[in-house]
Amino acid sequence: MTAPNAELPHYPFSTQGDRLAPELGELRGRCPVARVSTNSGEEAWLVTGYELAQNVLRDRKFARSVLGDPDGPTQDAPILAPELLDAMNHLQQAGLRDEVLQALGRNQPELPADWVAEVTREGLDAMVRQGGPGDLQRHFAEWVAAQCMCRLLGLPFEDHEWLAVRADLDLTMVTPTNEELARNWEEIRVYMHDYMASREAGRPRGLVDRLADLNEERKGLTDKQLSNIVSVLFVSGYEDFASFLGVAALNLLQRPEAMEAVRARPETMSSCVEELLRYSVVLGNAIPRFVTEDAKIGTAEVREGDLILLSLDATNYDPAAFTDPDTFDPGRSPNPHLRFGYGRHHCPGAHLVRRQSETAFRVLLDRLPGIRLAVPVDEVPWHPNRMAIMPAGLPVTW
């Protein structure tokens, strides 16, 4: 790690999700492709404009896989293995990608809506039994995310707290040393390796076992690569989902009129979730890309080897793409937000987040019609330095 350039703005500007960092809006209006320093001490180009971000995601001159190379630029801690940053390409090359896409697709056979609704009620009922004020982050956001990811992957739910602690540390910037992060990741990877090794032939417990069985036939990945990728599936799936549910819940709780409107017309929940996806500030860092040949982004001339950072939170507030972007509008249509990327770089977990969020929020509003924040919004605590922005607690009463 090198010392940051003190003359450049240091990114990230904030890891709180109660609002878009003012610096992002200021840069988007003044200089939508700006030089910044990163947590690693390196310099990068920060893209905050909607159309510019689309262009980067569309153009093959801006790659992701190269960032997994040992000498590749980083925005935070070093990447421990190439497959950690480029899991889907490794799965595709090994003939395993379709299995993952089927599990995460529109139907999600392992996550029927009735089951998701039931586990959501279980978490809320546990919060109610403990008495108010309750912690909606723990009993709703993290509970639903852990239940869904454990069932999808076939992991025992009784291990979810052990896994979540390590997932939290893996996505914490600045505070841990690189050695601590490497030890922490190895614990997760070994857990996944041993869990796959314990499977019974012909009796898969979930996606993890199915991938292990397929890889046994096709030999496309080493055991270490597969255990790394399965670990990524849990860590990214759990952290991103728990982050979104928590920040989105905070946004809803500040708007009782929106909650009442959705209760009155449940069929509008889908549109409400889309606006929550656009409006919620959940990226503590940014989406990285590597410049493979000299190019231009807007008026900025970028060189081969440069690091590009896309702030999709900032792009989703771009007035050039969204009318009155600072207003939460659950009926917004069209709503072409970039929360899940764009084009060929579309997040494979998009269907899961959309579908299960609709179910979870519908249960939340039905089960606790009087729910409200128990503290002023500026007293909601936040985990510092998280790549996936997350409340440290979401105090509510009902």
N, C-alpha and C positions, 0 to 999 in steps of 0.2 A: 504494500500500500504506500502510495506517495502522498505528500502533503498537498491538500487542495489549493488551487489557485485562488488566493484571497480576493483578487480583483473581479472574479466571476461570481454570479449568484450561485449559492450552494443548493443543489436539489437533492432530496425533497425539501419542500418548504414547510410542510406540516404533515403530521400523521394522525390528525383528528378528522373525524367524519361529520362534524356538525355543520360544516360549510366548505365550499371550495376555497382553497387558499387564495387570498387576494392577489398574490404575486402571479398566479397562473392566469387569472383574468387580465391583469395588467400586461403581462408578456404577450398574451394572445392578441390584444389590441394594438400593441406597439411593435412587437417583434416575434411573430409566431414561430420562427425557427431561431432559437437563441442559444448561444454558448453558455454552458453551466459547468460547474464542478460537481463531482459525485462523491458518494461516501467512500469509494475506493481511492479517491484522490486524483482520479483521471478526469479528463474533460470529455464532454459529450455535447451533441446538439439536441436541445429539447424542443419537440414539436407540440404546439398547443392548438393549432388550427384544424378544423374538421376536415376540409378538403385536402389539406396537405397530408394529414394522417392517412386518409384513404389512399392517396397516391403512394405513400411509402408502403402500406400494406399490400398494395396491388403490384408494385414494381419488384421484379426479381433481382434487381441490383441491390436490394436491401434484404439481407439474409438473416436467419436466426441460427441455423445450425453451426455456423462458424464460431459463434460466441461460446460454444462448448469446448473449443480447443484450449489446450493449456496456456497458450500465449495470447488468447483472445482478450479484448478489453472487457472490463466488468464495471457494473455500477455499484456493487456492494461487495460481498465476499466472493472469493474465487469459486468457480463451478467445479465440483468434485469429480464429475464424469460427464462426457458429452451427452449421454442418454438422459441425464437429468433435465437438460434444457430443451432437448429435441425428442421427447419420448414418442410422439406420434409417428415421426419419420422412422425411428428405430423399429417401432411395432409394424409399420407398413413393410419395411424391408424384410422383416422376419415372418411376414404372413399372418400377423396377429391383430392388425388394426381393425379389421371388420368385426372381430369379436367384441372389441371395446366399443366401437360405434353402435353395434346392435344393443349392447347393454345400456348405453347412454342415449339412445335414440328416442323417438317420439313415444313409443309404447312403454319402455322401461318395465319389462315383465317382473323384475324383482321388487319393484316399488309400486304396487297397486295403490290407487288413491285412497281406498278404504283403510289400508294399513297405515299410510302416512297420516291420515286424519286421526286414527286411533292413537298413534304414538305422540302426535302433537297434543292431543287431549291429556294423555298421561303426564307429559311434562308440565302442562299448565295446572293440572289437578294437584301435582306434587307441590307446586309453588303456592297454590291456594291453601293447602293443608298446613304449610309452614307459617302462614299468616303474612300480612303485609307490613312494610313494603316488600315486594318480591323482586327478584332479579330476572328480568325477561331475557337478558342475554344468556344466562345460564340455563334457564328452564324452557326457553323457546329456541333461540338462535343456535346455541351450541348443541342443545339436546336433539333438535330435529336434524341438524347437519350430521352429527355423529351417528344417529340411528340410520339415516339414509345411506351413508357411506359404508358403515359396517355391514348392513344387509346387502347392499349392492356388491361389495367385494367378497362377502362371505366370511368376514372376520367376526370373532366373538365380541358381542357388545360389552361384556364385562371388562374387556381390555381397553375400552375407548378412552378412559381418563389417562392411562399410561401413554397411549398413542397421542392424545391431544396435547399433553405437556410437551412432548418432543416435537410435535408439529408446530406448536407455538414458538419454540426456541428456534426451529429451523427458519422460520420466516421473520425473525427479529434481526433488525439491522443495527450496526454500529456497536451495540453493547457487548455481545459475545465475541470472544477471540476466534480467529479462524480455526484454531485447534479445538476449541470447545464445540464449534459447529460441526467439525469433521467427526468428533467422537459421538456427538448426538446423532448425526445422520447414520453412522455405522450401527448404532443401537437399533434404529428403525429398520435399516436394511437387513440386519441379522434376524430380527423378529420376523420379517416377511419371508426371508429365506427358510427359516426353521418351520414357519407355518405351512408353507408350500410343501416342504419335505414331509410333513405329517399327514398329507392328504391320502385318502383311500382311492385306489384306481376305480374309475367308473362312478364315483359318488362325489361329484364336485359340490363344494359348499357355497360357491359363488364365482364371481368373475376371476378372482385370483387363481382358484384351482383350475378353471377352464383354460386360462392362459398357460398355466404350468403344464397341463396335459397336452395342449397343442404344441407348446415349445418342445416338449419331450419328443414329439413326432418329427417336428420340422427342424429342430436344432438351429434356429435362426438367431438365438441370443444365448450368451453364456448365462450361467446361474446368477452371477453377480449383476449382469445387465438387467435380467428380468426382475430380480429382487429390488434393484434401484428403481426401475420403472413402476413396479407395483407400489413402492413406497411413495413415488411422486403422485400416483393416482389418489392415494389416501390423503397425503398432506395437502396437495393443491385443492382437491375436491372438498375436504372438510373445512380448510381455512377460508377458502373463497366463499363457500356457501354460508358458513357461520358469520363471516364478515358482512355479507350482503343482508342476511336476515336481520342482524342486529342494527345496522345503519338504516335499513329500510323501515324497520319497526320504529326507530326514533323519529324518522321523517313522518310516518303516519301519526304517531302519538301527538305530534305538534299540530295536527290538522284534524280535529274531531269532526269537522264538517265533511271531510273526505271519507272518514270511517263510516259516518252515517249514510252517506250517499251509496257506498258499496254495500252496506247492509241492506239498504232498500232495494238495490238492483244488483244482486249477486253476479249476474251475467257480465257486469263491468269489471270484475276482478282482474281479468286478463289485461285489460287496458291499463288498469291501475298499477299492476306489477311492471308493465313496460315502462311506465313513467318513473316508478321507483328505481328501475334499472338505469334509466338515464340520469335521474336526479341525485342518486345516492353517491357520495364520495367515498370510494372504497380502495383506491390504489395508493398505497403508501410509497411505492416506488413508481416505475414506469415500464412499459412494454419495450424491450430492447431490440434493436436491429443493428446489423453490421454492414457497412458500405463495402461492397465487393468491387466496385469500380467508380471512378470519379463521376459525380452526378450533380444535379441541382434540385433543391427542395425549395420551391418558391424562388426567392431571389438569393438564397444561400447556396454557395458552392461547397459541396462536401467532397472529401477525398477518400480514396480507398483506404480502409483501415479505421475510419472514424466510427464512433459509437453514436447511434441515434436512439433517443428516448422518446416514446410516444406517451403523452399524458391523455389517456382516454377520458379521464374525468373532465379535463379542460375542454376537450373537443365536444363533449356532450353538453357544454354550456355555450357553444359558439353561436352568437346571434345570426351568423350567416347561414346556419343550418336549422336553427330552431327559433320560432317566434317567441319573444318574451322568455328566454331560457331560464331566468332566475325564478320564474313562477312555477310552482308545482301544479301541473294540470293533468289529473288522472284520465281525462278524456282526450288527451293530445293525439291527433292523427293528421298526417302520418307521424311516426316517431322513429326515425331511422338512426337511433343511437348506435354508438360503436362499443357498447359494453362488452360484447363478445368478439370484438375484432371485426374483420371485413374480408369478404371474398374467400380466397383459399386459406386465409389465416383466421378462420372462424372457430371459436372455442368449441370443442366437442362436448363440453358439459352444459351448453346453452339450454338444451331441451330439459335436462334435469332441473336446473335452477328455475326455469320458467314454470314448469309443471308442478314441482313440489312446493314452490313458493306460493302459488295460487291456492293450493290445498291448505298449506299451513296458515296463511293469513286469513283464509275463510274461517277456519276453526278458531283462530285467535279472536276474531271479531264476534263470532257467535257465542263462544264460551264465556267471554268476559266483556259484555256490552258496555260496562262502565269503566273500562281500563283507561288509565291516564298516567302521565309522568308523576312521580312522587317528589321530584326535585326540579328546580329550574334547569333548562336545557344546558346552560353554561356550567352546571355542576355535575353533569354526566361525566364520569371518569373515562379516560382512554388509555389503552395500552400504548406505551411509547415505542416508536421506531418499528412498527409492524409493517411488513410489505402488504399484507391484507389488513386494512384499517379495521379495528375492532374496539367496541366499548369494553372497558374493564368491568363494567356492570351497567345494567339498565334498570334503575329503580322505578317500580310502578306500584300503583294501588288500583283498586277496582271497586 
